[in-house]
């Protein structure tokens, strides 16, 4: 539910509306101040609210009910782009943010060499994946967690970059946070595992949420809302929720076998129009072939993605995980040209009237 206050509404009138929502219905409110007007977003099961009890209050212009089930992630709830601050690196809005690095940590030497390669290519946030969820139990699934996190610290020390690390097992979350992981990533296999998503709503660390193998847009954004809402299974608020969600598109399964996953590039402007959250795209896992990664990257950026996430490995031919899709010396060219394309099209905007301009920042200080 969104409550629009009349132009010039006073703070006292706004506070009275919030007091009624919180006091009578036990819901939470988020106030957004625009050009000369105030909008109050009601979080939680707003269907219980009697609109008449709200519209009768002084200063209320109108009440709009949001029909999307992913309202925290909806642009109807939050009109302007969310910008997330990852230790000084901005994700979202007019920024193009590059995530890159090895698909998996194999050895300290391999991880640090790949990290330096990624940094020198112009990557902003470093992939440092300790744990891997694989199709077969016989595939390489990563080092022991504590050893992997030690190597992550070495990667950060060698590059000075913030790191993103995939979380598969909830039991590892505290260890991740203690090790200074800057961004937690939820992979495609875990994208609808609600206990994991609910737990991430209790922290403020930014979360990259991958697009599940078979998820449609509604399912994907509902998964984001799990992280953002702070609601338990009975609709009760367990906290404020985590607003720092970054969407990552990587395509879905289809009948086509020439690429790893089917990435519909038109989804980029569609998602940007539907959601205020930053949206990055993964050309490595969508294509599955390093020969395709470069052109697919440019297509994602031209379509309006706020960033890219792709695999960079110092020796792809010897990689224990997804070496076929990892790039090496091409990484610098990909980053440079992606930024040129982004700058060229910055003024054009994308579907839904989403301009390249900035908006409200959901800053994270760590």
C-alpha positions as CSV (number, residue, x, y, z in Angstrom):
1,X,0.0,0.0,0.0
2,X,1.2,3.5,-0.9
3,X,-0.2,6.6,0.8
4,X,0.2,9.9,-1.1
5,X,0.2,13.0,1.1
6,X,-1.1,16.3,-0.3
7,X,1.5,18.8,-1.5
8,X,2.6,20.8,1.5
9,X,1.5,18.2,4.1
10,X,3.2,18.9,7.4
11,X,5.4,16.5,9.4
12,X,2.8,16.3,12.0
13,X,0.2,15.1,9.5
14,X,2.6,12.6,8.1
15,X,3.5,11.3,11.6
16,X,-0.2,11.0,12.5
17,X,-0.8,8.7,9.4
18,X,2.2,6.6,10.4
19,X,1.1,6.4,14.0
20,X,-2.3,5.1,12.9
21,X,-0.8,2.4,10.6
22,X,1.7,1.3,13.2
23,X,-0.6,1.6,16.2
24,X,-3.8,0.1,14.7
25,X,-2.4,-2.5,12.4
26,X,1.2,-3.3,13.6
27,X,2.7,-2.6,10.2
28,X,5.8,-0.8,9.3
29,X,6.1,2.4,7.2
30,X,8.7,3.8,4.9
31,X,8.6,7.5,4.1
32,X,9.8,8.8,0.7
33,X,10.2,12.5,0.1
34,X,9.9,13.7,-3.5
35,X,9.6,17.0,-5.2
36,X,7.1,18.8,-3.0
37,X,5.3,15.7,-1.8
38,X,5.6,12.9,0.7
39,X,4.8,9.2,0.0
40,X,4.4,6.6,2.7
41,X,5.0,3.0,1.9
42,X,3.2,0.5,4.1
43,X,5.2,-2.8,4.5
44,X,3.6,-6.0,5.6
45,X,0.1,-7.5,5.1
46,X,-1.5,-4.2,4.1
47,X,-4.7,-5.9,3.1
48,X,-5.9,-5.6,6.7
49,X,-5.8,-1.8,6.6
50,X,-9.1,0.0,6.4
51,X,-8.6,2.7,3.7
52,X,-11.3,4.9,5.2
53,X,-9.4,5.1,8.4
54,X,-6.4,6.5,6.5
55,X,-8.1,8.8,4.0
56,X,-10.0,10.5,6.7
57,X,-6.8,11.9,8.2
58,X,-5.7,15.4,7.4
59,X,-3.1,15.7,4.7
60,X,-3.9,12.4,3.0
61,X,-4.4,12.8,-0.8
62,X,-5.0,9.2,-1.9
63,X,-4.3,5.6,-1.1
64,X,-3.1,3.1,-3.7
65,X,-2.9,-0.7,-3.1
66,X,0.0,-2.5,-4.8
67,X,-1.1,-5.7,-6.5
68,X,2.4,-7.1,-7.1
69,X,3.3,-9.8,-4.6
70,X,6.9,-8.5,-4.6
71,X,6.0,-5.0,-3.5
72,X,9.3,-4.3,-1.6
73,X,11.1,-4.9,-4.9
74,X,8.5,-3.1,-7.0
75,X,9.1,0.2,-8.7
76,X,5.5,1.0,-7.8
77,X,6.5,0.9,-4.2
78,X,9.8,2.7,-4.6
79,X,9.9,4.9,-7.8
80,X,13.5,5.8,-8.0
81,X,16.5,3.6,-8.6
82,X,18.1,2.1,-5.5
83,X,21.9,2.6,-5.3
84,X,23.8,0.3,-3.0
85,X,27.2,1.4,-1.5
86,X,29.6,-1.5,-1.2
87,X,32.5,0.0,0.7
88,X,32.7,3.0,-1.6
89,X,31.7,1.2,-4.8
90,X,28.3,2.1,-6.0
91,X,25.9,-0.4,-7.6
92,X,22.8,0.8,-9.4
93,X,21.5,4.1,-10.8
94,X,23.8,5.5,-13.5
95,X,26.7,3.4,-12.4
96,X,28.1,0.4,-14.3
97,X,29.7,-1.9,-11.8
98,X,31.8,-4.9,-12.8
99,X,32.0,-8.1,-10.7
100,X,34.7,-10.5,-11.8
101,X,37.1,-13.2,-10.8
102,X,37.5,-17.0,-10.6
103,X,34.4,-19.2,-10.6
104,X,35.9,-21.0,-7.6
105,X,38.9,-20.8,-5.3
106,X,41.2,-23.7,-6.0
107,X,44.5,-22.8,-4.5
108,X,45.9,-19.6,-2.9
109,X,48.3,-19.1,-5.8
110,X,45.5,-19.5,-8.5
111,X,43.1,-17.3,-6.5
112,X,45.4,-14.4,-5.9
113,X,46.8,-14.4,-9.4
114,X,43.3,-14.4,-10.8
115,X,42.3,-11.7,-8.4
116,X,45.2,-9.4,-9.5
117,X,44.3,-10.1,-13.2
118,X,40.7,-9.1,-12.5
119,X,41.8,-5.9,-10.7
120,X,44.1,-4.9,-13.5
121,X,41.3,-5.5,-16.0
122,X,39.2,-2.8,-14.2
123,X,36.9,-5.0,-12.1
124,X,35.2,-3.2,-9.2
125,X,34.1,-6.1,-7.0
126,X,36.0,-9.3,-6.9
127,X,34.4,-12.8,-7.2
128,X,35.8,-15.0,-4.4
129,X,33.7,-18.1,-4.2
130,X,34.7,-20.5,-1.4
131,X,31.8,-22.9,-1.8
132,X,30.3,-24.3,-5.0
133,X,27.0,-25.9,-5.6
134,X,27.5,-28.4,-8.4
135,X,25.3,-30.7,-10.4
136,X,27.3,-33.8,-9.5
137,X,28.8,-34.7,-6.1
138,X,32.0,-35.8,-8.0
139,X,32.6,-32.3,-9.4
140,X,34.9,-29.9,-7.6
141,X,33.0,-28.1,-4.9
142,X,35.6,-25.9,-3.2
143,X,38.0,-26.1,-0.4
144,X,37.2,-26.5,3.3
145,X,35.4,-23.3,4.3
146,X,37.8,-21.9,6.8
147,X,40.8,-22.4,4.4
148,X,38.8,-20.8,1.6
149,X,38.0,-17.8,3.7
150,X,41.7,-17.4,4.6
151,X,42.4,-17.2,0.8
152,X,39.6,-14.7,0.4
153,X,41.5,-12.4,2.9
154,X,44.6,-12.8,0.8
155,X,42.8,-11.9,-2.4
156,X,41.4,-8.7,-0.7
157,X,44.9,-7.8,0.6
158,X,46.5,-8.3,-2.8
159,X,43.9,-6.2,-4.7
160,X,42.2,-3.8,-2.2
161,X,38.9,-4.7,-3.8
162,X,35.6,-5.6,-2.0
163,X,34.6,-9.3,-2.5
164,X,31.4,-11.2,-3.3
165,X,31.1,-14.8,-2.1
166,X,28.3,-17.3,-2.7
167,X,26.5,-18.6,0.4
168,X,25.1,-22.1,0.0
169,X,24.9,-23.3,3.6
170,X,23.3,-21.1,6.3
171,X,25.7,-22.5,8.9
172,X,28.5,-20.6,7.1
173,X,26.8,-17.1,7.3
174,X,28.5,-16.0,10.5
175,X,31.9,-17.2,9.3
176,X,31.4,-15.2,6.1
177,X,30.5,-12.0,8.0
178,X,33.4,-12.5,10.4
179,X,35.8,-12.9,7.5
180,X,34.7,-9.5,6.1
181,X,32.8,-10.8,3.0
182,X,31.4,-7.5,1.5
183,X,28.6,-9.0,-0.6
184,X,26.8,-12.3,-0.2
185,X,25.6,-14.0,-3.3
186,X,22.7,-16.5,-3.6
187,X,23.1,-18.8,-6.6
188,X,20.5,-20.0,-9.0
189,X,20.1,-23.3,-7.2
190,X,19.2,-21.5,-3.9
191,X,17.2,-18.6,-5.4
192,X,13.9,-19.8,-4.0
193,X,15.1,-21.4,-0.8
194,X,13.0,-19.3,1.6
195,X,14.8,-20.2,4.9
196,X,18.0,-18.9,3.4
197,X,16.4,-15.8,2.0
198,X,14.6,-15.0,5.3
199,X,17.9,-15.3,7.2
200,X,19.5,-12.7,4.9
201,X,16.7,-10.3,5.7
202,X,18.2,-10.0,9.2
203,X,21.5,-8.6,8.1
204,X,22.4,-5.4,6.1
205,X,25.2,-6.9,4.0
206,X,24.4,-6.5,0.3
207,X,23.1,-9.6,-1.4
208,X,23.4,-10.6,-5.0
209,X,20.3,-12.7,-5.9
210,X,20.8,-14.8,-9.1
211,X,17.9,-15.6,-11.4
212,X,16.8,-19.2,-10.8
213,X,17.0,-21.8,-13.6
214,X,13.3,-21.9,-14.2
215,X,12.1,-18.7,-12.5
216,X,9.8,-16.2,-14.1
217,X,10.0,-12.5,-13.3
218,X,7.4,-12.7,-10.6
219,X,9.1,-15.6,-8.8
220,X,12.5,-13.9,-9.0
221,X,11.3,-10.6,-7.6
222,X,9.3,-12.4,-4.9
223,X,12.5,-14.0,-3.8
224,X,14.1,-10.6,-3.6
225,X,11.1,-9.5,-1.4
226,X,11.8,-12.3,1.0
227,X,15.2,-10.7,1.7
228,X,13.8,-7.2,1.8
229,X,10.6,-7.6,3.8
230,X,11.8,-8.9,7.1
231,X,8.6,-10.9,7.4
232,X,8.4,-14.4,8.9
233,X,6.0,-17.1,7.7
234,X,3.2,-15.7,9.7
235,X,3.6,-12.2,8.3
236,X,5.2,-10.8,11.5
237,X,8.1,-8.4,11.2
238,X,11.4,-9.9,12.5
239,X,13.3,-6.7,11.7
240,X,13.5,-4.0,9.1
241,X,14.5,-6.4,6.3
242,X,17.6,-6.0,4.1
243,X,17.1,-3.4,1.4
244,X,20.5,-4.0,-0.2
245,X,19.6,-6.5,-2.9
246,X,21.3,-6.7,-6.3
247,X,19.5,-8.7,-9.0
248,X,21.7,-10.8,-11.3
249,X,20.2,-12.2,-14.6
250,X,21.8,-15.4,-16.0
251,X,19.1,-16.9,-18.2
252,X,16.9,-19.9,-17.8
253,X,16.9,-23.5,-19.1
254,X,15.4,-24.1,-22.5
255,X,15.5,-26.6,-25.4
256,X,18.5,-24.9,-27.0
257,X,21.7,-26.8,-26.4
258,X,24.2,-24.5,-28.1
259,X,24.4,-22.1,-25.2
260,X,24.4,-23.1,-21.5
261,X,21.2,-21.1,-20.7
262,X,18.8,-19.0,-22.7
263,X,19.4,-15.4,-21.9
264,X,16.5,-13.2,-23.2
265,X,18.2,-9.8,-23.5
266,X,14.8,-8.0,-23.5
267,X,14.5,-9.1,-19.8
268,X,17.0,-6.4,-18.9
269,X,14.8,-3.4,-19.7
270,X,11.7,-5.3,-18.5
271,X,13.2,-5.9,-15.1
272,X,14.5,-2.3,-14.8
273,X,11.0,-1.1,-15.5
274,X,9.4,-3.4,-12.9
275,X,11.9,-3.0,-10.1
276,X,14.0,-0.3,-8.6
277,X,16.8,-2.7,-7.5
278,X,20.2,-2.7,-9.3
279,X,20.4,-5.3,-12.0
280,X,23.6,-6.9,-13.2
281,X,23.9,-9.7,-15.8
282,X,26.1,-12.8,-16.0
283,X,27.4,-13.5,-19.6
284,X,29.6,-16.4,-18.4
285,X,26.9,-18.7,-17.0
286,X,24.4,-17.7,-19.6
287,X,26.6,-18.5,-22.6
288,X,28.9,-21.2,-21.1
289,X,31.6,-20.3,-23.7
290,X,34.4,-17.8,-23.4
291,X,34.1,-17.1,-27.1
292,X,30.6,-15.7,-26.5
293,X,31.2,-13.9,-23.2
294,X,32.5,-10.6,-24.8
295,X,29.6,-10.0,-27.2
296,X,27.0,-11.1,-24.8
297,X,28.5,-8.7,-22.2
298,X,28.1,-5.8,-24.6
299,X,24.5,-6.8,-25.4
300,X,23.6,-6.8,-21.7
301,X,25.1,-3.4,-21.1
302,X,23.4,-1.9,-24.2
303,X,20.1,-3.3,-23.0
304,X,20.5,-1.3,-19.7
305,X,22.1,-3.6,-17.2
306,X,23.7,-1.8,-14.2
307,X,26.7,-4.1,-14.3
308,X,28.2,-7.4,-15.3
309,X,29.5,-10.5,-13.4
310,X,31.8,-12.8,-15.3
311,X,34.5,-15.4,-14.7
312,X,38.1,-14.4,-14.9
313,X,40.8,-17.1,-14.4
314,X,44.6,-16.9,-14.7
315,X,44.7,-20.3,-16.4
316,X,41.2,-21.3,-17.7
317,X,42.5,-24.5,-19.4
318,X,43.5,-25.9,-16.0
319,X,40.5,-24.6,-14.0
320,X,38.7,-27.1,-11.8
321,X,35.3,-25.4,-12.3
322,X,33.8,-23.9,-15.5
323,X,37.1,-23.1,-17.2
324,X,35.4,-23.2,-20.6
325,X,33.5,-20.0,-19.8
326,X,36.3,-18.1,-18.1
327,X,38.2,-15.3,-19.8
328,X,41.8,-14.2,-19.2
329,X,43.5,-11.5,-21.2
330,X,40.2,-10.5,-22.8
331,X,38.9,-9.2,-19.5
332,X,40.4,-5.8,-19.7
333,X,39.0,-5.2,-23.2
334,X,35.5,-6.4,-22.1
335,X,35.5,-4.0,-19.1
336,X,36.8,-1.1,-21.1
337,X,34.4,-1.5,-24.0
338,X,31.4,-2.2,-21.8
339,X,32.1,1.1,-20.1
340,X,32.2,2.9,-23.4
341,X,28.9,1.4,-24.5
342,X,27.3,2.3,-21.2
343,X,28.5,5.9,-21.5
344,X,27.3,6.1,-25.1
345,X,23.8,5.1,-24.2
346,X,23.6,6.7,-20.7
347,X,21.1,9.4,-21.8
348,X,18.8,7.0,-23.6
349,X,17.2,5.4,-20.5
350,X,15.4,2.0,-20.6
351,X,11.8,0.8,-20.6
352,X,9.4,2.1,-18.1
353,X,10.9,5.6,-18.1
354,X,13.9,4.5,-16.1
355,X,16.6,7.1,-16.9
356,X,20.3,6.7,-16.5
357,X,20.0,9.2,-13.6
358,X,20.4,8.4,-10.0
359,X,17.9,8.0,-7.2
360,X,17.6,7.3,-3.6
361,X,20.6,5.5,-2.2
362,X,20.4,2.4,0.0
363,X,23.8,3.0,1.5
364,X,25.6,0.3,3.5
365,X,28.3,1.3,5.9
366,X,30.5,-1.4,7.1
